[in-house]
Amino acid sequence: MDIAVRAQAALGEGPTWDHATQRLIWVDILSSRVHTYDPSTGHRSVLVTEQHVGAAKPRAGGGLVVNLRDGVGLYDSMADGGAFRWLHREAVPGRRGNDAAVAPDGALWAGTMAYDETPGAANLIRVTGDGTATEVFGDVSVSNGIGWSPDGRSMYYIDTLTRRIDVLDVREGQLPGSRRPFATVEAAAGYPDGLTVDADGCVWVALWDGAAIRRYTPTGALDRVIELPVARPTACAFGGAGLRDLYITSARTGLEAPHPLSGSVLVMPDAGQGVVQAAFAG
């Protein structure tokens, strides 16, 4: 395990490899910052957002789509001070945007959570490039990991407080069907947080308070555990040359004695084989 970015992020989250720029994008939610990192040069940049930012993903034409406290918005560029506009506003007192992911069709799936983690107070929505928003799930507690199988026929989803990774069948042009359990994380192992899916269809899940990443086969069998020096890994994504390096974000919020690397971005070289993630079509 190596250190990609040594940082003290309060709540580092959402690593995303931008294939167009060959850079890693990640956020520090509670500091309202979007970070980029170029592993080939070591260059880093920071974009300060006007609200807490749960996720930031690349747009097909450049710039970012962001899941903020009060909804989903667009930046024309990654440069600090770039033009911003709202795409879909859904302001609910006591609630903020959390993890999000871009589907193979270019739509953004954006989750929310209550600041106090009130069960059932959040949701998951699908937002298209023209700003059309459709609620996928209501009655969500902490909307987190979202990902799709390489063939696009299965969608994986985590509502963290359930301790489950769920799977849904996806039909072209339709919202996913009914949810069913894919895998369950036992209480002693922490809480499932962010996820990514590799080229073999295996699901990699970060375990908050579990100091580990788990990999599950497409049948839901646990086949690998990667122990980490940080107690609160939050999410993971493949990136780098050939999409073979696994980047892992982490948090230090709420820890009385955080590890010196808590809040940093870690990387496990040659961990597996990722797939190119779609950019937001808007």
C-alpha positions as CSV (number, residue, x, y, z in Angstrom):
1,M,0.0,0.0,0.0
2,D,1.3,3.4,-1.0
3,I,0.3,7.0,-0.3
4,A,-1.0,8.8,-3.4
5,V,-2.0,12.1,-1.7
6,R,-0.9,12.8,1.9
7,A,-3.8,14.9,3.3
8,Q,-5.9,15.5,6.4
9,A,-9.3,15.5,4.8
10,A,-12.2,15.6,7.3
11,L,-14.3,13.4,5.0
12,G,-12.4,12.3,1.9
13,E,-14.7,10.6,-0.5
14,G,-15.7,9.6,-4.1
15,P,-12.4,8.8,-5.9
16,T,-13.1,8.9,-9.7
17,W,-10.7,8.4,-12.5
18,D,-11.2,11.0,-15.3
19,H,-10.2,9.1,-18.4
20,A,-10.1,12.3,-20.5
21,T,-7.6,14.1,-18.4
22,Q,-5.9,11.0,-16.8
23,R,-6.4,12.5,-13.3
24,L,-8.0,11.4,-10.1
25,I,-10.9,13.4,-8.8
26,W,-12.0,13.2,-5.2
27,V,-13.8,15.4,-2.6
28,D,-13.5,16.4,1.0
29,I,-17.2,16.7,1.8
30,L,-17.1,18.7,5.0
31,S,-14.4,21.1,3.7
32,S,-16.4,21.8,0.5
33,R,-13.5,21.0,-1.7
34,V,-13.0,19.1,-4.9
35,H,-9.4,17.8,-5.4
36,T,-7.6,16.5,-8.5
37,Y,-4.4,14.6,-8.6
38,D,-2.2,13.7,-11.6
39,P,-0.1,10.6,-10.7
40,S,2.2,11.0,-13.6
41,T,3.4,14.5,-12.5
42,G,2.2,14.7,-8.9
43,H,0.3,17.9,-9.7
44,R,-2.7,18.7,-7.5
45,S,-5.5,21.2,-7.8
46,V,-8.4,22.3,-5.5
47,L,-11.8,23.7,-6.4
48,V,-13.7,25.3,-3.5
49,T,-17.5,24.8,-3.7
50,E,-20.2,27.0,-2.2
51,Q,-21.7,24.1,-0.2
52,H,-20.7,20.7,1.2
53,V,-19.9,18.5,-1.8
54,G,-20.8,14.8,-1.6
55,A,-19.4,13.9,-5.0
56,A,-17.8,15.3,-8.2
57,K,-17.8,13.6,-11.6
58,P,-16.4,14.6,-15.0
59,R,-18.7,15.9,-17.7
60,A,-18.4,14.7,-21.2
61,G,-17.6,18.1,-22.6
62,G,-15.3,19.1,-19.7
63,G,-15.9,20.4,-16.3
64,L,-17.7,18.8,-13.4
65,V,-21.1,17.7,-12.2
66,V,-21.3,18.0,-8.4
67,N,-23.7,16.6,-5.7
68,L,-24.0,19.5,-3.3
69,R,-26.0,20.1,-0.1
70,D,-29.0,21.5,-2.0
71,G,-28.9,19.6,-5.2
72,V,-26.9,18.9,-8.3
73,G,-24.9,21.5,-10.2
74,L,-22.4,22.0,-13.0
75,Y,-19.0,23.6,-13.2
76,D,-17.8,24.6,-16.7
77,S,-14.2,23.8,-15.7
78,M,-12.2,22.3,-12.8
79,A,-10.4,25.6,-12.2
80,D,-11.2,27.3,-8.9
81,G,-13.7,30.2,-9.6
82,G,-15.1,28.5,-12.7
83,A,-18.7,29.3,-13.8
84,F,-21.3,27.4,-11.9
85,R,-25.0,26.8,-12.4
86,W,-27.7,24.6,-10.7
87,L,-29.0,21.7,-12.7
88,H,-31.5,20.3,-10.2
89,R,-32.2,21.9,-6.8
90,E,-33.7,19.7,-4.0
91,A,-33.0,21.6,-0.8
92,V,-34.2,19.8,2.3
93,P,-33.3,21.3,5.7
94,G,-30.8,19.0,7.6
95,R,-29.9,17.0,4.5
96,R,-27.0,17.0,2.0
97,G,-25.8,15.3,-1.1
98,N,-23.7,12.2,-0.6
99,D,-22.1,9.7,-2.9
100,A,-23.0,9.7,-6.6
101,A,-22.1,7.8,-9.8
102,V,-22.6,8.2,-13.5
103,A,-24.4,5.4,-15.2
104,P,-23.4,3.9,-18.6
105,D,-26.0,6.1,-20.3
106,G,-24.4,9.3,-18.9
107,A,-27.1,10.0,-16.2
108,L,-26.0,10.9,-12.7
109,W,-27.3,8.8,-9.8
110,A,-27.1,11.1,-6.8
111,G,-27.8,10.1,-3.2
112,T,-28.5,12.1,0.0
113,M,-28.3,11.7,3.7
114,A,-29.4,13.6,6.8
115,Y,-26.6,15.3,8.7
116,D,-27.7,13.4,11.8
117,E,-28.2,10.1,9.8
118,T,-31.9,10.0,10.6
119,P,-33.1,6.6,9.2
120,G,-35.4,7.0,6.1
121,A,-34.8,10.7,5.7
122,A,-32.8,10.5,2.4
123,N,-33.2,9.3,-1.2
124,L,-31.5,8.4,-4.4
125,I,-32.3,10.3,-7.6
126,R,-31.4,10.0,-11.3
127,V,-30.6,13.3,-13.0
128,T,-30.2,13.6,-16.8
129,G,-28.2,16.2,-18.7
130,D,-31.3,18.4,-19.2
131,G,-31.9,18.5,-15.5
132,T,-34.8,16.0,-15.4
133,A,-34.8,14.3,-12.0
134,T,-36.5,11.0,-11.1
135,E,-36.5,9.6,-7.6
136,V,-35.3,6.0,-7.7
137,F,-35.5,5.2,-4.0
138,G,-37.0,7.0,-1.0
139,D,-36.8,6.0,2.6
140,V,-33.0,5.8,2.5
141,S,-30.8,6.4,5.5
142,V,-27.3,7.0,4.2
143,S,-27.1,6.6,0.4
144,N,-23.7,5.5,-0.6
145,G,-21.9,3.1,-3.1
146,I,-23.3,2.9,-6.6
147,G,-21.9,1.0,-9.5
148,W,-22.8,-1.1,-12.6
149,S,-21.6,-4.5,-13.8
150,P,-19.3,-4.3,-16.9
151,D,-22.2,-5.4,-19.2
152,G,-24.5,-2.8,-17.6
153,R,-27.2,-5.4,-16.7
154,S,-26.7,-5.2,-12.9
155,M,-26.6,-2.2,-10.6
156,Y,-25.1,-2.3,-7.1
157,Y,-26.2,0.0,-4.3
158,I,-25.4,0.6,-0.6
159,D,-27.6,2.2,2.0
160,T,-24.9,2.1,4.7
161,L,-27.0,1.6,7.8
162,T,-28.5,-1.6,6.4
163,R,-25.0,-3.1,6.3
164,R,-25.9,-4.6,2.9
165,I,-24.7,-4.3,-0.7
166,D,-27.8,-4.7,-2.8
167,V,-28.1,-5.6,-6.5
168,L,-30.8,-4.7,-9.0
169,D,-31.5,-5.9,-12.6
170,V,-31.2,-3.1,-15.2
171,R,-33.2,-3.0,-18.4
172,E,-32.2,-0.6,-21.1
173,G,-34.2,2.6,-20.9
174,Q,-35.8,1.7,-17.6
175,L,-35.1,2.2,-13.9
176,P,-33.8,-0.8,-12.1
177,G,-36.2,-3.5,-10.8
178,S,-36.6,-4.6,-7.3
179,R,-33.6,-4.7,-4.9
180,R,-32.3,-7.9,-3.4
181,P,-29.3,-8.5,-1.1
182,F,-26.0,-9.2,-2.8
183,A,-23.8,-9.4,0.3
184,T,-24.1,-8.4,4.0
185,V,-21.3,-7.0,6.1
186,E,-21.2,-8.3,9.7
187,A,-21.3,-5.8,12.5
188,A,-17.7,-6.5,13.6
189,A,-16.4,-5.6,10.1
190,G,-17.7,-2.1,10.0
191,Y,-20.1,-0.4,7.6
192,P,-20.2,-0.7,3.8
193,D,-19.5,2.7,2.2
194,G,-18.3,3.4,-1.4
195,L,-17.8,0.8,-4.0
196,T,-16.4,0.1,-7.5
197,V,-16.8,-2.7,-9.9
198,D,-13.9,-4.2,-11.8
199,A,-13.6,-5.7,-15.3
200,D,-14.3,-9.2,-14.0
201,G,-17.6,-8.0,-12.4
202,C,-16.2,-8.2,-8.9
203,V,-17.4,-5.6,-6.4
204,W,-14.9,-3.8,-4.2
205,V,-16.3,-2.1,-1.1
206,A,-14.7,0.2,1.5
207,L,-15.6,-0.6,5.1
208,W,-16.1,2.5,7.3
209,D,-14.8,1.7,10.8
210,G,-13.5,-1.6,9.3
211,A,-10.1,-0.5,8.2
212,A,-10.4,-2.6,5.1
213,I,-11.5,-3.0,1.5
214,R,-13.4,-6.2,0.5
215,R,-13.8,-7.7,-2.9
216,Y,-16.9,-9.8,-3.7
217,T,-17.3,-12.1,-6.7
218,P,-20.2,-11.6,-9.1
219,T,-22.1,-14.3,-7.1
220,G,-21.7,-12.3,-3.9
221,A,-18.9,-14.5,-2.4
222,L,-16.2,-12.7,-0.4
223,D,-12.9,-13.6,-1.9
224,R,-10.4,-10.9,-0.8
225,V,-9.8,-8.6,2.1
226,I,-7.3,-5.7,2.0
227,E,-6.4,-4.4,5.4
228,L,-5.6,-0.7,5.7
229,P,-3.8,1.5,8.2
230,V,-6.8,3.9,8.3
231,A,-10.0,3.1,10.3
232,R,-12.4,4.9,8.0
233,P,-11.8,4.2,4.3
234,T,-14.7,5.7,2.5
235,A,-14.5,4.6,-1.2
236,C,-12.3,3.1,-3.9
237,A,-11.8,3.4,-7.6
238,F,-9.4,2.1,-10.3
239,G,-7.2,4.5,-12.1
240,G,-3.7,5.2,-13.4
241,A,-2.1,3.7,-16.4
242,G,-4.2,0.8,-17.6
243,L,-6.7,1.3,-14.8
244,R,-4.9,-1.2,-12.6
245,D,-4.2,0.9,-9.5
246,L,-6.8,1.0,-6.7
247,Y,-7.2,4.5,-5.2
248,I,-8.8,4.7,-1.7
249,T,-10.1,7.8,0.0
250,S,-10.4,8.0,3.8
251,A,-11.8,10.2,6.6
252,R,-10.6,11.4,10.0
253,T,-13.8,13.0,11.2
254,G,-15.1,11.6,14.5
255,L,-11.9,9.8,15.4
256,E,-10.4,10.7,18.8
257,A,-6.9,9.5,17.8
258,P,-6.8,9.3,14.0
259,H,-3.9,7.4,12.3
260,P,-1.5,9.9,10.7
261,L,-2.7,8.8,7.2
262,S,-6.4,9.2,8.0
263,G,-7.8,11.7,5.5
264,S,-5.2,10.7,2.9
265,V,-5.7,9.0,-0.5
266,L,-4.0,5.6,-0.5
267,V,-3.2,3.6,-3.6
268,M,-2.6,-0.1,-4.1
269,P,-0.6,-0.6,-7.3
270,D,-1.7,-3.4,-9.8
271,A,-4.6,-4.4,-7.6
272,G,-6.8,-5.5,-10.4
273,Q,-8.4,-4.3,-13.7
274,G,-10.8,-1.4,-13.8
275,V,-13.1,-0.3,-16.5
276,V,-13.5,3.2,-18.1
277,Q,-16.3,5.1,-16.3
278,A,-18.8,7.1,-18.2
279,A,-18.7,10.9,-18.0
280,F,-21.9,12.9,-17.3
281,A,-23.8,13.7,-20.5
282,G,-24.6,17.3,-19.7
